[in-house]
Amino acid sequence: MPRISKKGQDMPESPIRKLVPFAENAYKQGKTVYHLNIGQPDIKTPQIALDAVKVHSLDILAYTRSEGSEGYRQKIANYYAKNDIHVKHDDIIVTTGGSEALLFAFGSITDVDDEVIIPEPFYANYNGFSTSSGVKVVPVISKIENNFALPPIEEFEKLITSKTKAILICNPGNPTGYLYSKEEIKKLAAIVKKHDLFLIADEVYREFAYDGVNHYSILQEEGLENHAIVIDSVSKRYSMCGARIGCLVSKNKEVIKTALKFAQARLSPPTLAQIASEAALETPQSYFDDVINEYVERRNVLIEELNNIEGVQVANPKGAFYCIAQLPIKNSDAFAQWLLESFDVDGETVMVAPAAGFYSTPGVGLNQIRIAYVLNKESLIKSVNILKEALKVYKD
Ligand SMILES: Cc1ncc(COP(=O)(O)O)c(C=O)c1O
């Protein structure tokens, strides 16, 4: 049989999705499964976006420009201006989700064997994107004991080698909920300028910043024009994960010129979804106020309930809608599978994401899970109760 590539073999499975067949089996057994594994919000998509797709006047569902339709990019630039981020439409390339923006960023700035420094734990698919680009992830360790606070900035500097091309942060963070302060962004900016590196910030959760703290974008940082690359997406902002629309933003013309070649190779981002995303930009602030309130309440309920379980440690998220919980078990992979295969409370069980896949350091995070608080409070309370009952009887 012809052989699969080494790269293909090295591609990690997504810890968020790899247990799906076990969930399917649980459904077949008639069980209800609470999905805490994936960041698929249950929040309604703005009606204005859904309507735009229903009433469009297209005769031909044609390609758009590779960088995305000009009208949409102009409006994205306006959206950024409202967020005190000043970019032009030609600093923006519309992509098929933030996922493709990450691939374009890696493709544009790294060569095989280059290194990218990433605070760990990180969004699991950074491992996959790095593998597919032949890039080595160099982790900066953050710990649950310190609420996943960023380690001293000097720790980053120690890791910089001649192969380092970029520092990649996720702000607010998936899976930790960590929200970077303005001071931290300034320190990171100083490092990337000093060592002439790129700073990639995945800001797909920009709006989801809690407790009165404002998000500070790397695009707001003066003097970082040639270094900053922002990854963005409509997926979470407007609960439009299935639209598959995101963007890459940089004031560095060479980055945009290069990313555009990757964009041309895949022809264009989805046309109908750009129409929906353009309409979504008209979503009133009241929608976000309600959504943010809802997530804060969910977070508070979830963290309180988790803290009530003996032996469970949890960091308090300040943004996004995830948390890492450390459980009194040895292997969360086996535990998560067992929950789906062999455990239920009155016919109901939970699906969680084993956290080891959110680290690149082998053997770390084995007793942790990532929980997405994308379900209503009642379901979250039920889910945590299922975890609590499961931990009483589970044997590693
Ligand atoms: C941190 C982060 N970045 C990027 C993505 C990719 O999102 P999408 O491709 O749906 O825009 C996700 C999805 O969960 C995410 O959590």
The ligand as a Tripos MOL2 file, in Angstrom:
@<TRIPOS>MOLECULE
LIG
   16    16     1     0     0
SMALL
NO_CHARGES

@<TRIPOS>ATOM
      1 C1         -8.6630   30.3150   19.9450 C.3       1 LIG1
      2 C2         -9.3100   29.9070   18.6800 C.ar      1 LIG1
      3 N1         -8.7770   30.3060   17.5270 N.ar      1 LIG1
      4 C3         -9.3030   29.9500   16.3500 C.ar      1 LIG1
      5 C4        -10.4260   29.1540   16.3050 C.ar      1 LIG1
      6 C5        -10.9510   28.7760   14.9800 C.3       1 LIG1
      7 O1        -12.2170   29.2240   14.7710 O.3       1 LIG1
      8 P1        -12.9130   29.3280   13.3450 P.3       1 LIG1
      9 O2        -12.0780   28.6000   12.3680 O.co2     1 LIG1
     10 O3        -14.2620   28.7240   13.5540 O.co2     1 LIG1
     11 O4        -12.9830   30.7780   13.0690 O.co2     1 LIG1
     12 C6        -11.0220   28.7150   17.4840 C.ar      1 LIG1
     13 C7        -12.1950   27.8310   17.4680 C.2       1 LIG1
     14 O5        -12.6550   27.3250   18.4710 O.2       1 LIG1
     15 C8        -10.4450   29.1040   18.7120 C.ar      1 LIG1
     16 O6        -10.9610   28.7210   19.8850 O.3       1 LIG1
@<TRIPOS>BOND
     1     1     2 1
     2     2     3 ar
     3     2    15 ar
     4     3     4 ar
     5     4     5 ar
     6     5     6 1
     7     5    12 ar
     8     6     7 1
     9     7     8 1
    10     8     9 2
    11     8    10 1
    12     8    11 1
    13    12    13 1
    14    12    15 ar
    15    13    14 2
    16    15    16 1
@<TRIPOS>SUBSTRUCTURE
     1 LIG1         1 GROUP 0 **** ****
